[in-house]
Amino acid sequence: MTEQPDIKTTSTEGGGAKVTYKKPKEQKDFDMIQKCVVRGLEEAETAIKMDPNNESAWSYKTNLLLEAAKQAEMDGKADQKAQYEKQSEVANKRATALADERRKKEEAAEAAAGSPTP
């Protein structure tokens, strides 16, 4: 098993924990991370195109965009990081809305199943 690159540091200055991401020492490690996120985003987009109401796909997209934001931070691209974070917020809102809809349907089905028939 290969050793994972250390890409995260944590500091506790000012009383709160702050996590920062640093680029791996080896460019090949950074390239591998980028390829994984790009491939994951492609797969999530494909799933969303096939079913725009796929809660899991929207959730995966949210998390992958957050990973892309971390990569942008590692690469010193603050503007790109902000764009990925904004896109992640949009995807998260969609995933949350779909989850809420699903829960309401489940609750309605449970209520209907529990009520006596006239």
N, C-alpha and C positions, 0 to 999 in steps of 0.2 A: 504494500500500500504506500502511495506517495504521500509525503507530508504536505499539508495544506499551507499555503502562504498566509502569513500574519498580516491581515489587512485592516485591523480595527484597533484603535487605542481609546482608552477611556480616561478622562481626567475628572476630578471633583472640585475644581476651582469654583469659588463662589457658592459653595454649599450644594450645588446640583451636579449630577453626573452629565458629562458631555462626551458623546461618542463622535469620533472623527475617523474617517476612512482614508487609508493611505495606499497608494499604488504598490502592488507587489514589486519586489526587487527585480524579478525576472519578467521581461516583456511578454514572454510566451505564456506565463501564468495570467497576466492581465488580458491577453488576447483570448485565452480559453474562457475566462469569465465573460467577456463581451460576447463571444460566440454563443455561449449557453443562453444568455439573456435575449439576444436577438432571435435565436431559434424558438425560445419559449414564447416570445411576443408574437412571432409568426404563427405558432400553433394556436395561441389564444385568439388571435384575430380570425383564423380560419374557423374555429369553433363558434365565434360570435357571428360570423357571416352565415354559418349553417343554421344557427339558432340565436337570434338577437336577445332572447330571454333566458339564456344559459347563465344562471347565477354563478356557477363554478368558474366558467370561462372569464366572467367579469372580475371575479375575485382573484384568479390567477393573473389577469392583466394588471390589476392594481398592484399586486406584490412584485411583479416583474418590472413595472415602471419604477417602483421604489428602489429596486436593485439597480436599474439603469441610472437613477439619480445618484446612488452611491458611487457608481463607476465614473460618472461625470465629475463628482467631487474629487475622486482619486486622481483624475486627469486634469484637475484645476479648471474645469469649465463650469463656473458658477451659473452662467445664464442657461446652459443646457440642463443643469441640475434643477433649476427652478421650473423649466418647461416640463421636465419629467414629473416633478412633484405635482404640478398643476394637472397634468394629464391623469396622474394617479388619483387625485381627488375626484375628478370627473368619473373615472371608472369605478371608484369606491362608492360614489353616490348611486350609480346605476346598480351595482351589486347589492347595496343596502336596500334600495327600492324593491328589487326583485325578491330579496329575502323577506321583506315585510309583506309583499303580496302573497308569497308562498305560505307564510305563517297565518295570515288571515284566512286563506283558503282551507288550511288544515284545521284551524279553529272552527270555522263554519261547518266543515265536514264532521268534526267531532261532536259539535252541538246538534247537528241534524241526526247523527247516529244515536245520540243519547236521548233524544226527545221521543215520546211515545207517538205512535201513529193513531189518528182518529178513527 
